[in-house]
């Protein structure tokens, strides 16, 4: 007969465990960055805008057949 070795749950937990630290760091970094941009956008005072003269020109002369 063939002997079957038992599978330990600690092996699966050890393989899965180290992913949480980098995952938490990545999520914190993303949330901090996105939150910072939205916070700046919500509270930044915009006093002036840059205005410049210009003209628009069509690049393509397309005709539908």
FIROTI-850653 format. One record per residue (C-alpha): residue number from 1; residue in one letter; x, y, z. Coordinates in Angstrom, 1 decimal, m for minus. Layout:
N
NUM; A; X; Y; Z
...
***
This chain:
65
1; X; 0.0; 0.0; 0.0
2; X; 1.0; 3.6; m0.5
3; X; 1.4; 5.8; 2.5
4; X; m0.2; 9.3; 2.4
5; X; 1.4; 12.1; 4.2
6; X; m0.9; 14.5; 6.1
7; X; m1.2; 18.0; 4.8
8; X; m0.6; 20.6; 7.5
9; X; m2.6; 23.8; 7.5
10; X; 0.4; 25.7; 8.8
11; X; 2.1; 25.2; 5.4
12; X; m0.8; 27.0; 3.7
13; X; m0.9; 29.8; 6.3
14; X; 2.9; 30.3; 6.1
15; X; 2.6; 30.6; 2.3
16; X; m0.3; 33.0; 2.5
17; X; 0.9; 35.1; 5.4
18; X; 3.7; 37.2; 3.9
19; X; 1.4; 38.7; 1.2
20; X; m0.5; 40.8; 3.7
21; X; 2.3; 43.2; 4.7
22; X; 3.0; 44.4; 1.1
23; X; m0.7; 44.4; 0.2
24; X; m1.5; 46.7; 3.2
25; X; 1.4; 48.9; 2.2
26; X; 0.2; 49.2; m1.4
27; X; m3.4; 49.9; m0.4
28; X; m2.3; 52.5; 2.1
29; X; m0.1; 54.2; m0.5
30; X; m2.8; 54.2; m3.1
31; X; m5.5; 55.5; m0.7
32; X; m3.1; 58.1; 0.7
33; X; m2.2; 59.3; m2.8
34; X; m5.8; 59.4; m4.1
35; X; m7.0; 61.0; m0.9
36; X; m4.3; 63.6; m1.1
37; X; m5.2; 64.6; m4.6
38; X; m8.9; 64.8; m3.9
39; X; m8.2; 66.7; m0.6
40; X; m6.0; 69.2; m2.4
41; X; m8.6; 69.5; m5.2
42; X; m11.4; 70.2; m2.6
43; X; m9.5; 72.8; m0.6
44; X; m7.1; 74.5; m2.9
45; X; m7.9; 78.1; m3.7
46; X; m7.8; 78.9; m7.4
47; X; m7.5; 82.6; m7.9
48; X; m6.7; 83.0; m11.5
49; X; m6.5; 81.1; m14.8
50; X; m4.2; 81.3; m17.7
51; X; m5.9; 82.9; m20.7
52; X; m4.3; 82.9; m24.2
53; X; m5.5; 83.8; m27.6
54; X; m5.8; 81.0; m30.1
55; X; m7.4; 79.6; m33.2
56; X; m8.8; 76.2; m34.1
57; X; m7.9; 74.5; m37.4
58; X; m9.3; 71.3; m38.9
59; X; m6.6; 68.7; m39.7
60; X; m8.6; 66.4; m41.9
61; X; m10.7; 67.1; m45.0
62; X; m12.8; 63.8; m44.9
63; X; m15.8; 63.1; m47.0
64; X; m18.2; 60.2; m46.5
65; X; m19.0; 58.2; m49.6
***
